[in-house]
Amino acid sequence: MEESGLSGELLDASWRIVYISSEEAHIVGVPPAEVDRFYGKSLVARQIEDPDVWGITEESSGTWWRQNVPIMRHYLEPGDELFDEVFGPLREAATRVEPGELRRAWSTTHEFPDLEGLRVSVLGDVTFLDMRINSDDGEFIGVLRLSRAALPDSLMARLSRGDRGMYERMDRVREPARRAASILFADLESSGELSRRLSSRGYFELIRGLTDLIDSQVIARGGIVGKHAGDGASALFLVDDAGSESTAARAAIEAGRTIRDQAAELCDPELQIAINVGAHWGATLMVGQVATGGRLEVTALGDEVNEAARIEGAASGGALLGSKAVIERLEPDDAQALALEPDSLSYRTVADLAGAGEKAARDAGSIAVAEL
């Protein structure tokens, strides 16, 4: 199970937990080193005693009871030493359950409620496939329980097309916290005019190509793709992932340059499309996951995020504007790799740029930027 990255657990012949895989521990929000505190408990006791970790809806609890307790009663009789331990306060109800049909395997679907304080990282349905384990002599020795999101494999395969490395980076910031990062914003210039000049399908293909270009360059440099809004997008390059402030700053500038330079290849050269890019630095951004029924994304909040958007908004003609804050994070080796000499650069404030509108001047007017 560990080698295969499977989520699941093992029960002994008395239906007590003896093993929880690290993947399942991760899903329910328990450090793998701490899962042994659940060992020796039955599934009934675990749900009653640890609802903040394992709590499921009342309807799901009833379904589980009807499907599993008749099977358990084949191996547990009232008066047995472990009967009371396994069923706890529900032992009288379990006594009234008649042993049911023996099965080699059976499945149950649980719904985890969207409750504050419930640490499980999935909302909605989770399916458990339970399989009886026998010894080579045919003696019942336990149960293997494998869990998975209650989605068809065809849909799971579609969802898994995303980049695993970026998903892992997103997962590491599931809990909101202060984090340092370089910030990137990119946007298609004169998108309204382009949408009128192109057919609806042609414009769709352009935006799809631009989205793929932005995402691929961010992912290739260890970043996290942020929000997509129409013809633009944002991204973060966290110091925690990059290893240093300099590496994070370099990644944002490299990604921005490639996006800007390769944008012209997305459609007919006669259209002369341009991508404007802004790069900025955030030392204390609040970064965390936003997970709902319709999306899973990483969001960053802080003044610097708004400033980065205004820096990009002040760029024009396919320019990449980098703030002094992000440029001066570069160590000599990274600056050299970018063919930059930070100590020799001259800056202008955003308010002095020809493309700066009212919002840019208001929110980021005093920020010094250089064209990169």
C-alpha positions as CSV (number, residue, x, y, z in Angstrom):
1,M,0.0,0.0,0.0
2,E,2.8,2.4,0.8
3,E,4.7,1.6,-2.3
4,S,1.6,2.1,-4.4
5,G,0.5,5.3,-2.7
6,L,-2.8,3.8,-1.8
7,S,-5.2,5.2,0.8
8,G,-6.5,2.6,3.2
9,E,-6.2,0.6,6.4
10,L,-6.0,-2.9,7.9
11,L,-8.2,-4.4,10.5
12,D,-7.5,-7.5,12.6
13,A,-9.9,-10.4,13.0
14,S,-11.6,-8.5,15.8
15,W,-12.3,-5.6,13.5
16,R,-9.8,-3.3,15.3
17,I,-7.4,-1.0,13.4
18,V,-3.9,-2.2,13.1
19,Y,-2.6,-0.1,10.2
20,I,-3.4,3.2,8.5
21,S,-1.6,4.1,5.3
22,S,0.3,7.4,5.1
23,E,-1.9,8.5,2.3
24,E,-5.1,8.1,4.3
25,A,-3.4,9.8,7.3
26,H,-2.6,12.7,5.0
27,I,-6.1,12.9,3.7
28,V,-7.6,13.1,7.2
29,G,-5.0,15.6,8.4
30,V,-3.1,13.4,10.8
31,P,0.7,13.3,10.7
32,P,1.7,9.7,9.8
33,A,3.8,9.5,12.9
34,E,0.7,10.0,15.0
35,V,-1.7,7.5,13.5
36,D,-0.7,4.8,16.0
37,R,-3.0,6.5,18.5
38,F,-5.9,5.1,16.6
39,Y,-4.5,1.5,16.6
40,G,-6.4,-1.0,18.6
41,K,-9.7,1.0,18.2
42,S,-12.6,-0.4,16.3
43,L,-14.2,1.6,13.5
44,V,-17.2,2.2,15.7
45,A,-15.1,3.5,18.6
46,R,-13.0,5.6,16.3
47,Q,-15.9,7.5,14.8
48,I,-17.4,8.1,18.3
49,E,-14.2,9.2,20.0
50,D,-12.6,11.1,17.1
51,P,-15.3,12.9,15.2
52,D,-13.0,15.8,14.3
53,V,-11.0,13.4,12.2
54,W,-13.3,10.5,11.1
55,G,-16.7,12.0,11.5
56,I,-19.2,11.2,8.7
57,T,-22.8,12.2,8.2
58,E,-25.5,10.5,10.2
59,E,-27.0,9.0,7.0
60,S,-23.6,7.5,6.0
61,S,-23.2,6.1,9.6
62,G,-26.5,4.3,9.3
63,T,-25.6,2.9,5.9
64,W,-22.3,1.7,7.2
65,W,-24.0,0.0,10.2
66,R,-26.5,-1.8,8.0
67,Q,-23.8,-3.1,5.6
68,N,-21.0,-3.9,8.0
69,V,-22.4,-5.0,11.4
70,P,-24.2,-8.1,10.0
71,I,-20.8,-9.2,8.6
72,M,-19.0,-8.4,11.8
73,R,-21.6,-10.4,13.8
74,H,-20.3,-13.6,12.1
75,Y,-17.1,-13.2,14.0
76,L,-18.2,-11.4,17.2
77,E,-20.8,-12.8,19.6
78,P,-22.3,-11.1,22.6
79,G,-20.4,-12.3,25.6
80,D,-17.2,-12.5,23.7
81,E,-14.3,-10.7,25.4
82,L,-14.0,-8.1,22.7
83,F,-17.6,-7.6,21.8
84,D,-18.2,-4.7,24.2
85,E,-14.8,-3.2,23.3
86,V,-15.6,-3.2,19.6
87,F,-19.1,-1.8,19.8
88,G,-18.7,0.3,22.9
89,P,-21.9,2.3,23.7
90,L,-23.6,0.7,20.7
91,R,-23.2,-2.9,22.0
92,E,-26.9,-3.4,22.8
93,A,-27.8,-2.3,19.3
94,A,-25.2,-4.7,17.9
95,T,-26.6,-7.5,20.0
96,R,-29.9,-7.2,18.2
97,V,-28.3,-7.5,14.7
98,E,-28.5,-11.0,13.2
99,P,-25.4,-12.3,11.4
100,G,-25.8,-11.6,7.7
101,E,-24.4,-13.1,4.5
102,L,-20.7,-13.7,4.5
103,R,-18.9,-11.8,1.7
104,R,-15.5,-11.8,0.3
105,A,-15.7,-8.1,-0.5
106,W,-18.2,-5.2,-0.1
107,S,-18.2,-1.5,-0.6
108,T,-19.6,1.4,1.4
109,T,-19.8,5.1,0.5
110,H,-19.3,7.7,3.2
111,E,-20.1,11.4,3.0
112,F,-17.9,13.7,5.1
113,P,-19.8,16.8,6.1
114,D,-18.6,20.3,5.5
115,L,-18.1,21.1,9.1
116,E,-15.7,23.6,10.7
117,G,-13.2,21.7,12.7
118,L,-13.4,18.5,10.6
119,R,-9.8,18.0,9.3
120,V,-10.5,15.6,6.4
121,S,-9.3,17.3,3.2
122,V,-12.1,15.9,1.1
123,L,-15.7,17.0,1.0
124,G,-18.4,14.8,-0.4
125,D,-18.3,11.1,-1.0
126,V,-15.5,8.6,-0.3
127,T,-15.9,5.0,-1.2
128,F,-14.3,2.2,0.8
129,L,-13.7,-1.2,-0.7
130,D,-13.5,-3.8,2.1
131,M,-12.0,-7.2,1.4
132,R,-11.8,-10.1,3.8
133,I,-8.3,-11.5,4.4
134,N,-7.8,-15.1,5.0
135,S,-4.6,-17.0,5.9
136,D,-3.3,-19.7,3.6
137,D,-5.3,-22.2,5.6
138,G,-8.5,-20.3,5.1
139,E,-8.7,-18.8,8.5
140,F,-10.2,-15.2,8.7
141,I,-7.4,-12.9,10.0
142,G,-8.6,-9.4,9.1
143,V,-10.0,-6.9,6.6
144,L,-8.2,-4.7,4.0
145,R,-10.0,-1.4,3.5
146,L,-9.1,0.7,0.4
147,S,-10.6,4.2,0.1
148,R,-10.9,6.5,-2.9
149,A,-12.9,9.5,-3.9
150,A,-16.3,8.4,-5.2
151,L,-15.6,9.5,-8.7
152,P,-15.5,7.2,-11.8
153,D,-12.0,6.3,-12.9
154,S,-12.6,7.9,-16.3
155,L,-13.1,11.3,-14.5
156,M,-10.2,10.7,-12.2
157,A,-7.9,10.0,-15.2
158,R,-9.0,13.4,-16.7
159,L,-8.4,15.2,-13.5
160,S,-5.0,13.6,-13.1
161,R,-3.7,15.3,-16.3
162,G,-2.5,18.2,-14.2
163,D,1.1,18.4,-13.0
164,R,1.8,16.3,-10.0
165,G,4.6,18.6,-8.7
166,M,2.4,21.6,-8.7
167,Y,-0.5,19.8,-7.0
168,E,2.0,18.7,-4.3
169,R,3.1,22.3,-3.9
170,M,-0.5,23.4,-3.6
171,D,-1.1,20.7,-1.0
172,R,1.7,21.9,1.1
173,V,0.0,25.3,1.6
174,R,-3.4,23.8,2.4
175,E,-3.3,25.7,5.7
176,P,-3.2,29.5,5.3
177,A,0.0,31.1,6.7
178,R,2.4,34.0,6.1
179,R,4.8,33.1,3.2
180,A,7.3,35.0,1.1
181,A,7.0,34.7,-2.6
182,S,7.6,36.5,-5.9
183,I,4.3,37.4,-7.7
184,L,3.6,37.3,-11.4
185,F,0.7,38.7,-13.3
186,A,0.3,38.4,-17.1
187,D,-2.5,39.7,-19.3
188,L,-3.3,39.9,-23.0
189,E,-3.2,43.5,-24.3
190,S,-6.1,44.8,-26.3
191,S,-8.1,41.7,-25.8
192,G,-11.4,43.4,-26.7
193,E,-10.1,44.4,-30.1
194,L,-8.7,40.9,-30.7
195,S,-12.0,39.2,-29.8
196,R,-13.7,41.3,-32.4
197,R,-11.1,40.6,-35.1
198,L,-11.2,36.8,-34.5
199,S,-14.0,34.3,-34.8
200,S,-15.3,33.1,-31.5
201,R,-13.6,29.8,-32.0
202,G,-10.4,31.5,-33.1
203,Y,-10.4,33.7,-30.0
204,F,-11.1,30.7,-27.8
205,E,-8.1,28.9,-29.3
206,L,-6.0,31.9,-28.6
207,I,-7.0,32.1,-24.9
208,R,-6.6,28.4,-24.5
209,G,-3.1,28.6,-26.0
210,L,-2.2,31.6,-23.8
211,T,-3.5,29.7,-20.7
212,D,-1.4,26.7,-21.5
213,L,1.7,28.9,-22.2
214,I,1.4,30.7,-18.8
215,D,0.7,27.5,-16.8
216,S,3.5,25.5,-18.5
217,Q,6.1,28.2,-17.8
218,V,5.0,28.7,-14.2
219,I,5.0,24.9,-13.5
220,A,8.4,24.4,-15.2
221,R,9.9,26.8,-12.8
222,G,8.4,25.4,-9.6
223,G,5.6,27.9,-9.3
224,I,1.9,27.7,-8.4
225,V,-0.6,28.8,-10.9
226,G,-3.0,31.3,-9.4
227,K,-6.3,32.6,-10.7
228,H,-7.2,32.7,-14.4
229,A,-9.4,35.6,-15.3
230,G,-10.5,35.7,-18.9
231,D,-7.3,36.6,-20.8
232,G,-4.9,36.9,-17.9
233,A,-3.5,34.9,-15.0
234,S,-1.4,35.1,-11.9
235,A,1.2,32.9,-10.3
236,L,3.3,32.5,-7.1
237,F,6.9,31.3,-6.7
238,L,7.2,30.5,-3.0
239,V,10.5,30.8,-1.2
240,D,9.6,27.6,0.6
241,D,9.6,25.8,-2.7
242,A,12.4,27.6,-4.4
243,G,14.8,27.4,-1.6
244,S,15.9,31.0,-1.5
245,E,14.5,34.5,-2.2
246,S,16.9,34.8,-5.2
247,T,15.7,31.6,-6.8
248,A,12.0,32.6,-6.4
249,A,12.7,36.0,-7.9
250,R,14.6,34.5,-10.8
251,A,11.8,32.0,-11.5
252,A,9.2,34.8,-11.8
253,I,11.3,36.9,-14.1
254,E,12.3,33.9,-16.3
255,A,8.7,32.7,-16.6
256,G,7.5,36.3,-17.4
257,R,10.1,36.7,-20.1
258,T,9.2,33.4,-21.8
259,I,5.5,34.1,-21.6
260,R,6.0,37.5,-23.2
261,D,8.4,36.3,-25.9
262,Q,6.4,33.2,-26.9
263,A,3.0,34.9,-27.0
264,A,3.6,36.0,-30.6
265,E,3.6,32.3,-31.7
266,L,0.0,31.8,-30.5
267,C,-1.7,33.1,-33.6
268,D,-1.2,34.9,-37.0
269,P,1.8,37.3,-36.7
270,E,-0.3,40.0,-38.5
271,L,-2.4,40.3,-35.3
272,Q,0.7,41.4,-33.3
273,I,-0.5,40.2,-30.0
274,A,1.3,41.3,-26.9
275,I,1.4,40.0,-23.3
276,N,2.1,42.5,-20.6
277,V,3.7,41.1,-17.5
278,G,4.3,42.4,-13.9
279,A,6.6,40.9,-11.3
280,H,6.7,41.9,-7.7
281,W,7.7,40.7,-4.3
282,G,5.6,39.8,-1.2
283,A,7.5,39.2,2.0
284,T,4.5,38.4,4.2
285,L,1.7,37.2,1.9
286,M,-1.1,35.2,3.4
287,V,-1.1,32.1,1.2
288,G,-3.4,29.1,1.5
289,Q,-5.8,26.8,-0.3
290,V,-9.4,27.7,-1.2
291,A,-11.3,24.4,-1.7
292,T,-15.0,24.4,-2.6
293,G,-17.3,22.1,-4.4
294,G,-16.4,23.8,-7.7
295,R,-12.6,24.5,-7.4
296,L,-9.3,23.9,-5.7
297,E,-6.9,26.8,-5.9
298,V,-4.2,28.6,-4.0
299,T,-4.9,32.2,-3.1
300,A,-2.5,34.9,-1.9
301,L,-3.7,38.0,-0.1
302,G,-1.7,41.1,0.8
303,D,-1.0,44.6,-0.5
304,E,1.7,43.3,-2.7
305,V,-0.7,41.1,-4.7
306,N,-2.8,44.1,-5.5
307,E,0.3,46.1,-6.3
308,A,1.6,43.4,-8.7
309,A,-1.7,43.5,-10.6
310,R,-1.3,47.3,-10.9
311,I,2.3,47.0,-12.1
312,E,1.2,44.6,-14.9
313,G,-1.7,47.0,-15.7
314,A,0.8,49.8,-16.2
315,A,2.8,47.8,-18.7
316,S,2.2,48.2,-22.4
317,G,3.3,46.9,-25.7
318,G,4.3,43.5,-24.4
319,A,6.5,44.8,-21.6
320,L,7.7,43.0,-18.5
321,L,7.9,45.3,-15.5
322,G,9.8,44.1,-12.4
323,S,9.6,46.0,-9.2
324,K,12.8,47.0,-7.4
325,A,11.7,44.7,-4.5
326,V,11.8,41.6,-6.7
327,I,14.9,42.6,-8.7
328,E,17.0,43.3,-5.6
329,R,16.3,39.8,-4.2
330,L,18.6,38.4,-7.0
331,E,21.9,37.1,-5.9
332,P,24.8,37.6,-8.3
333,D,24.6,34.2,-9.9
334,D,20.9,34.4,-10.6
335,A,21.2,38.0,-11.9
336,Q,24.0,36.9,-14.3
337,A,21.8,34.0,-15.5
338,L,19.2,36.6,-16.3
339,A,21.7,39.0,-18.0
340,L,20.8,41.6,-15.4
341,E,23.0,44.0,-13.5
342,P,20.7,45.1,-10.6
343,D,23.1,47.8,-9.4
344,S,23.2,49.4,-12.8
345,L,19.4,49.5,-13.4
346,S,17.5,52.7,-13.5
347,Y,13.9,52.8,-12.3
348,R,10.7,54.7,-12.8
349,T,7.7,54.9,-10.5
350,V,4.5,53.3,-11.7
351,A,2.8,56.7,-11.7
352,D,5.3,58.0,-14.2
353,L,4.6,55.3,-16.8
354,A,2.6,56.2,-19.8
355,G,0.4,53.2,-19.4
356,A,-0.5,53.8,-15.8
357,G,-4.1,54.4,-15.2
358,E,-5.9,55.8,-12.3
359,K,-6.0,52.6,-10.3
360,A,-2.3,51.9,-11.0
361,A,-1.3,55.4,-9.8
362,R,-3.5,55.1,-6.8
363,D,-2.5,51.7,-5.6
364,A,1.1,51.4,-6.8
365,G,2.1,54.8,-8.0
366,S,5.2,55.1,-5.8
367,I,6.6,51.7,-6.5
368,A,9.8,51.7,-8.5
369,V,9.9,49.4,-11.6
370,A,12.3,48.6,-14.4
371,E,11.6,47.0,-17.8
372,L,13.1,43.6,-18.0
